[in-house]
Amino acid sequence: MASFVSRLHQAIRTKKTAALVGLDPRWEQLPVRIRRAAEEMYDDPAAAKAAAFEEFCVRLIDVVAPLVPAIKPQAAFFEELGPDGSVALARVIRYGRAQGLIVICDAKRGDIGSTAEAYAKAYLAGEDPQAAPYAADALTVNPYLGEDTLQPFVELCQKREAGIYVLVRTSNPGAATFQNHQNKEGQTLYEQVAETVEKLALQAGFDGNYGSIGAVVGATYPRELKDLREKMPHVPLLIPGYGAQGGNAADVAAAFDSAGLGAIVNSSRAINFAFRSLAYAESFGEKQWEAAAEAATRAMIADLAANTPAGQLMVDSKEA
């Protein structure tokens, strides 16, 4: 059996990039043709939107699967639609797995005891896509109920060769309200969470220097990112905030080791809806939205290669 982090590293080496494409379907931003086709097929608005989300994400997966190692569907956009959306999410995840991608479900689950165990069993399929209804390789997890929130997820990661990414220092502007709170010794809450994640990373599925228990650390806080990489040397990082949220390649460079491993960098809106951006609208337009998404993905890959140690992945592949 292959651990989550070993499968992730193999995918990163194969695609020669640490770029991660988030799937964030938003009804108003979808191409008009996809929306109209779904509305003609279904009378129920939720069913129509779910069908449109599934079509959009599947077509986007077809675009990015040859280019990147992993995708990150955002569960909330699907769950907003009720049961139809949840079914669409499960189908999108399975389709991504079938195309050889690592799939990280961004659902930010977090609870204790048997409830946490149930969440883990629902999402964490790990190596075998048939092991869980949602079939994900990995899941984002909210740790703020305490360490006992994480243990059921860690235990299932061990059993199924799955992974989790624990929220440590998130990319949103209001993150500091709670995460920067300090104890009597002057240690911030996010630093305390980081210590726990580093300890747990040593318990599940190793590959080289890294375990299968990861952390979410935003690109929008580059100084904290550098510090947290030092505090969590065995933890693979998932880095949101690149692109639409303002983070750039230089901001995330400290997350990588000299071989270009140790992190994956997410971009969602800037790729999903590239056809609506100033950079690509004139060249592609809505009719060529897939070509715009491909161009935006390739631009991100080139940016990471040029401005972070992830560029070493391309060097190593040429030497091999």
Helices and strands as residue ranges (DSSP letters): H 4-15, E 19-23, G 27-29, H 32-41, H 45-64, E 70-73, H 75-79, H 83-98, E 102-109, H 113-123, G 129-131, E 138-141, H 147-160, E 163-169, G 173-175, H 176-179, H 189-201, E 213-217, H 222-231, E 237-239, H 249-252, G 253-255, E 263-267, H 269-272, G 274-276, G 286-288, H 289-307, G 309-311, H 312-319
